[in-house]
Amino acid sequence: MQVVLVVAAVVVGYMLGSFPSGYLISKLWGVDILRHHSGRTGGTNVFRVLGLLPALLTGALDVGKGALAVWAAGQISGLPIAEVLAGAAAILGHNFSFALRFRGREMAYQDLGRAKLMKVCEALADVGAVEGTPRMEGRLMGIVLAPSTKKKTLPKPAPEKEPAEKTPVATIVVPSPVRNG
């Protein structure tokens, strides 16, 4: 019986998260937000198109629907795991709203992700050298590290030969940050 209640809480969380608050607020202002700027329903795009008040209302409703999903899960099942899963389902519903044919958020700020990835590479400079620049592969950004050619400070029993060609040691993949808008 508890499993059924947890599943019900998750479904309710997704349904609440799917409520397209930005879309409905933009319609109240006489605008179809899906046809402007990024075409997304989040507060950032609402702010760009309609201004501060509609964006604040969108943000408040988006936070409210997540909080309501967690509260409803507590009322439905009373289990903490149901609250966590309902909150996650509300986020999933917000990002992929069935009411808007699974549209909601998009990837943005690729430059910020690239800068953070380069800082990670700088921190790993003793381990490996960067081969090329960060590149996008779908929604993932990756970079290839090759073994470092610097001599280690630890004493070695026999001198090492430098490799003829750098071979990749690891590929670091960092999801690019997303924004609502």
Backbone bond lengths (Angstrom), bond angles and torsions (degrees), N, CA, C in turn:
res aa  C-N    CA-C-N  psi(-1)  N-CA   C-N-CA  omega(-1)  CA-C   N-CA-C  phi
1 M - - - 1.455 - - 1.526 111.17 -
2 Q 1.351 116.69 -36.16 1.464 119.11 -179.83 1.517 111.68 -65.67
3 V 1.319 117.11 -34.93 1.463 120.45 179.16 1.524 110.09 -62.97
4 V 1.314 116.42 -41.92 1.463 120.64 178.96 1.522 110.35 -62.33
5 L 1.324 117.12 -40.82 1.463 120.86 178.89 1.529 111.57 -66.78
6 V 1.322 117.39 -38.68 1.464 120.52 178.04 1.525 109.66 -66.00
7 V 1.326 117.37 -44.24 1.462 120.74 178.21 1.527 110.11 -61.83
8 A 1.322 117.29 -41.41 1.469 120.54 177.53 1.530 110.58 -62.00
9 A 1.318 117.32 -41.07 1.460 121.04 179.06 1.534 110.68 -64.12
10 V 1.317 117.05 -39.45 1.474 120.97 178.65 1.525 110.31 -65.63
11 V 1.316 117.23 -43.63 1.468 120.95 179.08 1.527 110.22 -62.20
12 V 1.327 117.23 -43.54 1.463 121.02 177.75 1.527 110.28 -62.80
13 G 1.326 116.78 -41.32 1.463 120.48 177.85 1.512 112.12 -60.36
14 Y 1.334 116.49 -44.43 1.468 120.26 178.69 1.526 110.84 -63.50
15 M 1.323 116.19 -44.22 1.472 120.28 -179.22 1.527 111.05 -61.95
16 L 1.333 116.66 -42.96 1.467 119.47 177.99 1.524 110.66 -65.66
17 G 1.319 117.24 -41.96 1.454 120.28 178.59 1.516 112.89 -64.24
18 S 1.319 117.35 -28.57 1.463 121.93 -179.08 1.519 113.43 -76.34
19 F 1.321 117.27 -10.04 1.464 120.60 178.50 1.534 108.46 -59.62
20 P 1.340 119.15 116.43 1.465 121.79 -173.69 1.532 112.39 -84.20
21 S 1.308 116.62 74.40 1.463 120.88 -173.94 1.531 112.36 -60.83
22 G 1.320 118.08 -44.26 1.461 120.06 179.64 1.515 112.56 -62.52
23 Y 1.316 116.29 -38.96 1.458 121.01 178.77 1.525 110.56 -64.95
24 L 1.336 116.57 -46.24 1.461 119.97 -178.23 1.531 111.61 -67.65
25 I 1.330 117.22 -38.84 1.466 119.60 177.92 1.520 110.05 -65.43
26 S 1.319 117.24 -40.50 1.467 118.99 178.73 1.528 110.69 -64.60
27 K 1.320 117.68 -35.09 1.462 120.70 176.70 1.526 110.90 -65.83
28 L 1.348 117.10 -36.19 1.471 120.03 175.81 1.526 111.10 -62.03
29 W 1.329 116.51 -31.66 1.463 121.56 178.27 1.537 111.11 -88.13
30 G 1.334 117.13 4.64 1.457 121.09 176.12 1.516 115.00 79.49
31 V 1.337 117.77 23.90 1.460 122.18 -177.56 1.523 109.14 -129.16
32 D 1.322 116.12 141.49 1.462 120.70 172.07 1.523 107.06 -94.27
33 I 1.328 116.69 100.93 1.463 122.24 -174.23 1.522 112.38 -61.58
34 L 1.313 117.57 -23.75 1.466 121.25 -179.52 1.522 112.33 -68.86
35 R 1.332 117.37 -14.16 1.465 121.70 -178.07 1.530 112.85 -103.33
36 H 1.327 118.05 7.37 1.463 120.79 -176.41 1.526 111.29 -125.91
37 H 1.328 115.47 147.41 1.475 124.72 178.58 1.522 110.97 47.19
38 S 1.324 117.45 -116.34 1.465 119.55 -175.52 1.526 112.65 -78.37
39 G 1.315 117.32 -14.25 1.459 120.76 -179.17 1.518 113.04 78.85
40 R 1.332 117.33 14.00 1.465 121.78 -179.45 1.518 110.02 -103.63
41 T 1.316 115.62 166.41 1.460 120.44 -172.20 1.517 114.14 -102.75
42 G 1.307 117.88 6.91 1.459 120.49 -175.59 1.517 113.59 -77.22
43 G 1.324 114.00 172.09 1.457 121.52 -176.85 1.515 113.57 -60.10
44 T 1.319 118.56 -34.95 1.464 120.74 -179.28 1.520 110.93 -64.41
45 N 1.311 117.02 -46.94 1.455 119.60 179.35 1.521 111.03 -68.12
46 V 1.319 117.40 -38.17 1.467 120.45 176.65 1.526 109.45 -61.69
47 F 1.330 117.16 -40.37 1.461 120.74 178.26 1.531 110.76 -63.22
48 R 1.317 117.25 -44.91 1.466 120.88 -179.95 1.524 112.20 -60.09
49 V 1.324 115.50 -39.53 1.463 119.69 -173.43 1.526 112.02 -89.87
50 L 1.336 117.31 -42.43 1.459 120.20 -170.28 1.524 115.42 -113.02
51 G 1.321 118.19 -18.00 1.455 119.08 178.30 1.517 113.53 109.75
52 L 1.333 114.31 -172.58 1.463 121.60 -170.92 1.528 114.01 -69.75
53 L 1.314 118.91 -48.81 1.468 120.54 -175.26 1.529 112.56 -59.95
54 P 1.330 119.36 -50.65 1.474 118.16 177.42 1.531 112.55 -62.06
55 A 1.334 117.05 -34.50 1.467 119.78 178.79 1.518 110.88 -66.64
56 L 1.334 117.31 -41.39 1.465 120.26 177.58 1.521 111.12 -64.57
57 L 1.316 117.28 -40.34 1.469 120.33 176.94 1.532 110.75 -63.58
58 T 1.320 116.25 -42.18 1.470 120.66 178.02 1.523 110.39 -60.95
59 G 1.326 116.39 -47.73 1.461 120.31 179.59 1.515 112.31 -61.28
60 A 1.334 116.79 -43.44 1.463 120.60 179.79 1.525 111.02 -63.54
61 L 1.322 116.77 -42.36 1.470 119.09 178.21 1.524 111.64 -67.12
62 D 1.326 117.13 -37.81 1.470 119.91 178.63 1.530 111.08 -64.04
63 V 1.322 117.19 -42.97 1.468 120.12 176.94 1.526 109.85 -66.96
64 G 1.327 115.88 -41.30 1.459 120.43 -179.09 1.513 113.48 -62.51
65 K 1.330 117.23 -39.43 1.466 118.06 -179.43 1.530 111.38 -69.45
66 G 1.318 117.89 -31.28 1.467 120.12 174.11 1.515 111.86 -68.11
67 A 1.328 116.21 -44.15 1.470 120.73 178.31 1.524 110.74 -64.72
68 L 1.316 116.15 -40.43 1.465 119.97 178.93 1.529 111.00 -64.38
69 A 1.321 117.26 -36.99 1.469 120.84 178.26 1.525 110.91 -62.72
70 V 1.334 116.80 -43.38 1.467 120.41 179.46 1.526 110.12 -67.04
71 W 1.333 117.15 -43.06 1.467 120.76 179.54 1.537 109.93 -62.77
72 A 1.329 116.77 -44.84 1.467 120.53 -178.58 1.530 110.72 -62.72
73 A 1.323 116.88 -38.40 1.457 120.02 178.62 1.521 110.88 -63.30
74 G 1.324 116.72 -38.89 1.462 120.44 176.11 1.515 111.89 -63.83
75 Q 1.318 116.53 -37.45 1.459 120.76 178.87 1.527 111.91 -72.50
76 I 1.309 116.31 -35.72 1.469 120.61 -177.45 1.528 111.02 -72.67
77 S 1.350 116.40 -49.35 1.460 118.15 -172.91 1.526 114.05 -116.06
78 G 1.296 117.24 -29.42 1.461 120.05 -176.67 1.520 114.22 76.33
79 L 1.323 117.84 5.01 1.463 121.99 -179.03 1.527 110.25 -99.18
80 P 1.327 117.51 135.15 1.470 119.60 178.61 1.529 113.27 -60.48
81 I 1.322 117.75 -34.75 1.468 119.75 179.85 1.520 110.56 -64.88
82 A 1.310 117.71 -33.86 1.465 121.24 178.05 1.522 110.07 -66.04
83 E 1.335 116.74 -37.79 1.462 120.22 178.93 1.528 110.49 -65.74
84 V 1.327 116.72 -43.04 1.459 120.96 179.51 1.529 110.14 -63.57
85 L 1.324 116.27 -48.10 1.466 119.99 -178.45 1.528 111.69 -66.15
86 A 1.323 117.71 -36.51 1.465 120.67 177.81 1.523 110.51 -66.76
87 G 1.325 117.37 -38.82 1.462 120.08 175.93 1.514 111.66 -63.21
88 A 1.335 116.32 -42.94 1.468 120.40 177.32 1.531 110.46 -64.69
89 A 1.316 116.99 -39.24 1.465 120.54 178.32 1.526 110.85 -66.39
90 A 1.330 117.66 -34.67 1.463 120.64 176.97 1.524 110.54 -64.97
91 I 1.326 116.86 -39.64 1.471 120.36 176.65 1.520 109.68 -64.45
92 L 1.322 116.46 -44.01 1.460 120.76 178.20 1.529 110.54 -61.36
93 G 1.319 116.61 -42.60 1.462 120.62 177.88 1.519 112.04 -64.41
94 H 1.332 116.39 -36.80 1.465 120.42 178.01 1.528 110.69 -66.56
95 N 1.325 116.52 -41.45 1.462 120.67 -178.54 1.522 112.52 -73.84
96 F 1.323 117.38 -33.31 1.461 122.58 -177.02 1.528 108.87 -133.05
97 S 1.319 115.40 75.44 1.463 121.32 -175.25 1.520 111.26 -74.67
98 F 1.324 116.56 124.51 1.463 119.98 177.68 1.522 109.96 -65.82
99 A 1.320 117.36 -27.97 1.459 121.35 -179.73 1.529 111.98 -66.77
100 L 1.335 116.67 -23.70 1.463 121.33 179.85 1.529 111.25 -114.49
101 R 1.318 116.26 28.69 1.470 122.90 -178.75 1.524 111.12 57.00
102 F 1.321 115.32 44.22 1.464 124.40 173.46 1.525 113.33 65.59
103 R 1.327 116.69 33.97 1.457 121.92 172.56 1.516 107.95 -104.56
104 G 1.315 117.02 154.73 1.454 119.12 177.42 1.513 111.63 -179.02
105 R 1.322 117.16 -69.76 1.462 120.85 -175.95 1.520 110.43 -115.37
106 E 1.313 114.96 165.40 1.448 120.34 176.84 1.516 110.53 -142.82
107 M 1.302 115.45 163.63 1.456 120.87 178.52 1.528 108.79 -79.34
108 A 1.318 115.69 139.01 1.461 120.51 178.83 1.514 108.74 -151.00
109 Y 1.304 115.81 -179.63 1.462 123.02 177.96 1.525 111.40 56.51
110 Q 1.332 116.79 47.22 1.459 120.33 178.87 1.523 111.13 -63.47
111 D 1.338 116.55 -34.18 1.467 119.47 -180.00 1.523 111.23 -63.40
112 L 1.329 116.76 -37.98 1.467 120.63 177.47 1.525 110.12 -64.09
113 G 1.322 117.25 -43.41 1.463 120.97 177.18 1.519 111.55 -63.06
114 R 1.328 117.09 -40.38 1.465 121.11 178.87 1.527 110.19 -64.49
115 A 1.349 117.33 -41.80 1.466 120.83 179.73 1.532 110.84 -64.23
116 K 1.327 117.40 -41.23 1.468 120.41 179.00 1.523 110.60 -66.40
117 L 1.316 116.89 -39.26 1.457 120.61 178.75 1.532 110.63 -64.16
118 M 1.316 117.74 -38.86 1.462 120.96 178.03 1.527 111.20 -66.64
119 K 1.346 118.03 -34.16 1.469 120.57 176.25 1.529 110.69 -65.88
120 V 1.334 116.77 -37.48 1.459 120.34 176.00 1.526 109.58 -63.11
121 C 1.326 116.02 -41.89 1.470 119.90 179.07 1.520 111.35 -64.00
122 E 1.334 117.72 -38.85 1.465 120.59 176.80 1.521 110.65 -62.33
123 A 1.335 116.56 -39.66 1.461 120.55 179.71 1.529 111.15 -67.16
124 L 1.317 117.02 -27.05 1.462 121.49 -179.71 1.533 112.44 -97.34
125 A 1.321 117.62 16.61 1.464 121.57 -176.14 1.525 112.30 -59.14
126 D 1.332 118.65 -31.55 1.459 120.72 178.77 1.525 112.04 -71.57
127 V 1.300 116.42 -24.31 1.455 121.04 -177.02 1.521 112.13 -89.73
128 G 1.329 115.96 -41.47 1.451 118.64 -176.35 1.507 112.52 -156.64
129 A 1.318 115.04 167.08 1.454 122.39 178.82 1.528 109.31 -108.84
130 V 1.320 116.26 144.15 1.458 121.77 -179.46 1.519 109.82 -73.89
131 E 1.313 115.77 131.81 1.458 122.21 175.92 1.523 107.90 -108.44
132 G 1.304 118.07 103.63 1.458 122.16 179.03 1.520 111.74 84.77
133 T 1.308 114.67 -170.96 1.459 121.27 -179.78 1.523 109.25 -105.67
134 P 1.333 117.32 161.06 1.470 119.16 176.88 1.524 110.41 -58.96
135 R 1.326 116.43 141.48 1.459 120.53 179.78 1.521 109.85 -133.03
136 M 1.310 114.24 151.07 1.457 121.00 -179.95 1.523 109.27 -88.35
137 E 1.325 115.09 136.41 1.459 122.68 173.27 1.514 106.06 -131.33
138 G 1.325 115.72 93.22 1.459 119.56 -172.81 1.517 109.16 68.69
139 R 1.329 117.60 -122.56 1.455 121.80 178.20 1.520 112.03 -96.42
140 L 1.327 117.26 3.03 1.458 121.16 -178.73 1.520 110.51 -105.84
141 M 1.313 114.65 144.59 1.450 120.88 175.93 1.519 107.19 -112.16
142 G 1.319 116.97 131.86 1.456 119.30 -176.48 1.506 111.84 -135.33
143 I 1.313 114.84 162.72 1.457 122.64 177.84 1.523 107.18 -148.31
144 V 1.317 117.29 151.20 1.464 121.89 -178.93 1.517 108.88 -106.46
145 L 1.332 115.28 132.02 1.460 121.83 174.22 1.519 108.47 -108.14
146 A 1.334 116.01 137.04 1.469 121.98 175.60 1.522 107.52 -109.38
147 P 1.321 117.99 159.51 1.467 119.74 179.91 1.528 110.69 -57.94
148 S 1.296 115.38 144.31 1.452 120.92 178.55 1.521 109.76 -70.91
149 T 1.342 116.68 140.22 1.461 120.69 178.46 1.519 111.49 -93.73
150 K 1.337 116.83 0.23 1.457 120.90 178.68 1.523 109.36 -70.41
151 K 1.335 115.74 143.19 1.465 120.17 176.69 1.523 108.44 -73.96
152 K 1.299 115.84 139.58 1.456 121.56 178.75 1.523 109.31 -79.29
153 T 1.313 115.81 154.52 1.462 120.33 -179.28 1.522 111.69 -81.86
154 L 1.308 117.81 -12.66 1.455 120.81 178.94 1.523 109.48 -73.82
155 P 1.331 118.73 140.49 1.463 119.87 178.78 1.527 110.20 -67.56
156 K 1.320 115.46 139.44 1.452 121.57 -179.93 1.524 108.49 -115.49
157 P 1.319 118.41 143.47 1.450 120.12 -179.70 1.528 113.12 -67.69
158 A 1.317 118.20 -35.55 1.462 120.74 -179.72 1.525 107.99 -134.15
159 P 1.332 117.75 147.35 1.470 119.30 179.15 1.525 110.11 -66.14
160 E 1.312 114.05 143.02 1.457 120.16 -179.20 1.511 109.90 -93.82
161 K 1.315 114.93 147.40 1.452 119.95 173.18 1.528 107.64 -88.44
162 E 1.310 116.10 142.81 1.454 119.19 175.95 1.518 108.57 -73.15
163 P 1.303 116.69 138.03 1.464 118.05 179.07 1.530 110.07 -64.30
164 A 1.324 115.65 144.17 1.457 120.83 -179.30 1.524 110.22 -67.18
165 E 1.307 116.25 -34.16 1.451 120.54 -178.37 1.522 108.61 -138.38
166 K 1.319 116.20 140.56 1.457 119.62 177.51 1.523 108.48 -72.36
167 T 1.314 115.41 130.42 1.454 120.19 176.28 1.510 108.25 -111.51
168 P 1.323 117.88 136.77 1.463 119.81 -179.32 1.526 111.38 -60.83
169 V 1.332 114.77 135.88 1.452 120.66 178.01 1.519 109.77 -96.42
170 A 1.318 115.71 -44.46 1.455 119.14 -175.80 1.509 109.54 -151.03
171 T 1.297 115.74 152.41 1.449 122.29 171.20 1.513 106.87 -113.32
172 I 1.321 115.81 124.21 1.460 120.80 179.05 1.517 106.90 -99.09
173 V 1.325 117.07 126.83 1.448 122.53 179.99 1.507 107.71 -118.95
174 V 1.332 115.87 123.38 1.456 122.04 -179.76 1.512 107.82 -123.15
175 P 1.341 118.75 122.28 1.464 119.16 177.05 1.520 109.31 -61.45
176 S 1.325 116.34 135.38 1.453 120.37 177.49 1.519 108.67 -70.53
177 P 1.329 118.46 142.00 1.464 120.05 179.18 1.519 110.27 -60.89
178 V 1.300 117.04 149.52 1.459 121.94 176.80 1.505 107.97 -113.90
179 R 1.313 113.13 156.15 1.453 117.71 175.47 1.502 108.30 -130.96
180 N 1.284 115.14 156.81 1.440 121.51 178.29 1.514 106.41 -92.45
181 G 1.268 118.76 118.92 1.459 118.35 178.81 1.416 113.41 155.42
